[in-house]
Structure formats: C-alpha cells, structure tokens
Amino acid sequence: MADSPSLLAKVVRVLGVLAHLVLLPFYLASGLVAPLWAVIVLVAVWAALLVLAIRWWRTRPLLVPLAPVVALAVWFAGISAGEAWLGWTA
C-alpha cells in the first residue's frame, strides 16, 4: 500500500491551490488595462499552471504552492511589460 501524504503535505497543497484560485480575479480583471488577446494569453497561462498544480497534487504536493508564485510573477511581469512597452493604460 502506498504511503499517505503527511499532514504538512496535505495542508501545503490545499493552500497552494487556494492561493492559485485567489489569483483568477486578477487575471480576469486585466482586461481593464490589457487588450483582449493579452487577457486570453494570461488566462491560458493561469489555466496551464492550475493543471500543473493538479498534477503535482499527488506526485509532488510540496511543489503545489510554486504554481501561484509563478502565476503572480507572470501576471505582474506581463501587465508591467504591456504598460512599459505596449502603452497599455487603464
């Protein structure tokens, strides 16, 4: 029988997925600054990171919190780059 994850692993992975879900409104609200094509790309990246977090759920539970950290960095970098180089404004 396979070893069940420790309590720490269970808490970490649940908090990781919840943190990732909290970021979704920020991605969707990017349409206030970014054009539709950029919002679609950003939401696709968010969804890909969610799929990755779900895959890590059983195999690498301690890596699940990495998904929202990367999602936040991608969102911030994408919006900042769009403002600086593409002239996106609210």
Secondary structure, DSSP 8 states (H G I E B T S, - for coil): ------HHHHHHHHHHHHHHHHTHHHHHGGGGTS-HHHHHHHHHHHHHHHHHHHHHHHH-GGGTTHHHHHHHHHHHHHHHHHHHHS----
